[in-house]
């Protein structure tokens, strides 16, 4: 077949996974096109206003490096990110977080891709795929300005929902296979918060919070100032009373807050949208409406009852709700919860994951203590095998981001932004190698892929000496923090 336009690599989706896949493909010599339905990059991270970038770490060991770390470093240099901050109590949040400005994220990602030679196509979505049997040969794109047909040696599905794989006829499973998927959220930020007063309130009422932790600097960064940086989840007595009075309407039993990147800003991951099928248009519409109602109820509650929020207001919110889980595409290997929890190692490792298994309670009732939800720390970081990103049947296609092949409980760990970036930069590299060698992704020599990733400063394997240095640096940082802050909100057992 002759194509008017043909790319060795086409990446569908411009979220964290798509950014890393396209960047890595282009840097490995493949002419690359990235197709994004919105007008900017970042996907859920920017469009849905995701809060701190989740850990590139397992404990104090950094397990995601390479181009993903370059994105963080560029944002820090640009004055739009804190770099990795240690969360002393990692429960519910992860061991490290990176606070960032969402506009900086969009811009820096865009410039990195353009510098690498990636062609960006915004306002576009894949309408149908072009294939012969199980061989994917290209995609047909639709836009407000007309259609376009693009041939590809390899397509990377970084759509989040596995749209391309499904169009190709690949098998998939929704959520846990029983019709249930993790709830979605609408994240938002409030400005003009008296953060020092809020911090003092947490200090004086620790019993009101189910989780609380300071965020501390391990490596010095110029954008860090002296304001408190922390995570606080709870506000439990006020929540209970407001729910009983009919003043607060939302889908959780407590309010989850994190320091925002900007001074005086607080980020909220407190809207919970349970029971909606995010692949159904009418239910998705209903979830969007529900999300904005919950957001407004939470904001009014904070202004009325929580010290420091008296003059605060909603400064910004996600353009749309953030989807945690939909489809899991069938691959040549399905990553299991046992693999993740036990820190399983694979010979065909391409990246590592270290975030806990974090399943948000779908049936949580507001104001109810001990409601549904599951958090399980891992025995060790786990390997993500190459076979989990190769579809079971389709040739010419690789999976990136949260739709890779895995069980729902395993997905509860690898869905997070840090893990997604690490595995997706490996997928983009694999796509470029396959295009260069004119082979199917399932036929790629994984040893070649691993060697290439190491030249990119990625970290599919553990460096024990580096790990020891990181542990020592983190322990020293905690000691310094405690010496400088004799009163802090973190529980003493973590100090």
Beta strands, then each sheet from edge to edge (+ up, - down):
strand 1: 6-12
strand 2: 32-35
strand 3: 57-58
strand 4: 61-62
strand 5: 85-87
strand 6: 96-97
strand 7: 119-121
strand 8: 124-132
strand 9: 135-143
strand 10: 146-157
strand 11: 172-174
strand 12: 188-191
strand 13: 209-217
strand 14: 230-234
strand 15: 255-259
strand 16: 266-268
strand 17: 313-317
strand 18: 327-329
strand 19: 349-353
strand 20: 357-360
strand 21: 373-376
strand 22: 382-385
strand 23: 397-399
sheet 1: 7+ 2+ 1+ 10+ 9- 8+
sheet 2: 7+ 2+ 1+ 10+ 23+
sheet 3: 3+ 4-
sheet 4: 6+ 5- 13+ 14- 15+ 16- 12+ 17-
sheet 5: 11+ 18-
sheet 6: 19+ 22-
sheet 7: 20+ 21-
end
